[in-house]
Amino acid sequence: MINVPRGTEDILPEQTKKWQYVERKLQELGKAYNYQEIRTPIFERTELFQRGVGDTTDIVQKEMYTFNDRGGRSLTLRPEGTASVVRSYVENKMHGSPQQPTKLFYFGPMFRYERPQKGRMRQFVQFGIEALGSADPAIDAEVMAFALDCYKTLGLKSLKLVINSLGDMESRTNHRNALIEHFTPHKEELCKDCQNRLEKNPLRVLDCKVDRNHPAMKTAPSIMDYLNDDSRNYFDQVKMYLEQMGIDFDVDPNLVRGLDYYNHTAFEIMSDAEGFGAITTLSGGGRYNGLVEELGGPETPGIGFALSIERLLLALEAEDISLPFDESIDCYVVAMGDEAKKEAVKLLYNLRKQGLKTDMDYMDKKMKAQFKAADRLKARYVIVMGENELNEGKVALKNMETGEQSDQSLDQVVSYLKEAVQGGTGND
Ligand code: HAM
């Protein structure tokens, strides 16, 4: 037997119902916040992520699925969506559109060669948004409100918004120098990765899982002490707008994101639901004012976030929330005998043309077993077609909720059922 590759999964019909429900809700939020959907390729030129996500990140150094195509080009299965969206923004000159900021959302599989565990997959599906062209702190607050709403709209409650400011270039450089100075005397005590990071990207040392209990971590210089006036002012405004919306948040000066493009606002949404497991981060995002330029576009500010549907579904499980989707079908057609079956096939086709959810037996089952199948499918109505009734141009219609049974003329049963199922509900 050949199994699915490690870190991937099949999403079976029972699960896809949940996925579709969640996807629809997120699409609706996209509309409410006025973001438009963008779809970009699943693979990109490797260079895009090296430059976009950053050469020193774990993603680029250890986690990318990179291959050469038959033309010798180095391509990479996208590990995240932001770099691709920004590439497309630049390539399609979206900055030239009169409607700014450009507000986009996306859905799709992402690929990272990570150590798989619950909530950490090698293929996972992200929903993300990017707002490009505005450096207004109100849009930072909008993006965080959107991120929270993705969970709230599904009924999740155990949520925590954690925010930080990474500051502008000047603040970051000063903080970076302070970090190097602070950690250099301890260099030999740090893990191999951190010894490398210290030179190239000392901020990432703060995010190290191996060295997190090293005493030097606790006394490390905080970005809060290195924010210049502009950065501090920007961060204060972001917090003010969150407060305006009544959104609670914690400030964590040690919140460091795993991608290099961030500056100013960085945030994560965590679940504090019991039983959620070791990975508590549901989603993350932040501002990336230099990225458009880095990828060859004009100087343009940007901010966004992404979540994975896998972790969102785990959070729903942890909070014991079942999604309210309708699993029933409208009608099951029970046919008795060959002549009845011919009529049943025709009737089924006509019912479906009217948008009714219907099915019939294809396993040569006896009548009792056909009724059982109707029950299993939670059919609201059953039409019974026996040869005697058909000779009279009739069928028997049973309402499975009330048990009521009536004879209907074969010619009228489609319109009768359409009215019974959809009538007055506007549910076309
Ligand atoms: P990220 O923090 O790398 O950010 O990923 C965002 C979210 O994707 C995570 O919070 C998590 O829900 C999900 N995720 C990441 N890796 C996995 C995995 N291996 N298995 C399951 N879920 C995973 C980004 O990707 C940025 N592009 C977000 C962003 C958009 N920043 C600005 N705009």
Boltz pocket constraint, residues with backbone or C-beta under 6 A from the ligand:
constraints:
  - pocket:
      binder: B
      contacts: [[A, 79], [A, 80], [A, 81], [A, 82], [A, 112], [A, 114], [A, 119], [A, 120], [A, 121], [A, 122], [A, 123], [A, 124], [A, 126], [A, 128], [A, 129], [A, 130], [A, 258], [A, 259], [A, 281], [A, 282], [A, 283], [A, 284], [A, 285], [A, 286], [A, 287], [A, 303], [A, 304], [A, 305], [A, 306], [A, 307], [A, 308], [A, 310], [A, 311]]
      max_distance: 6.0
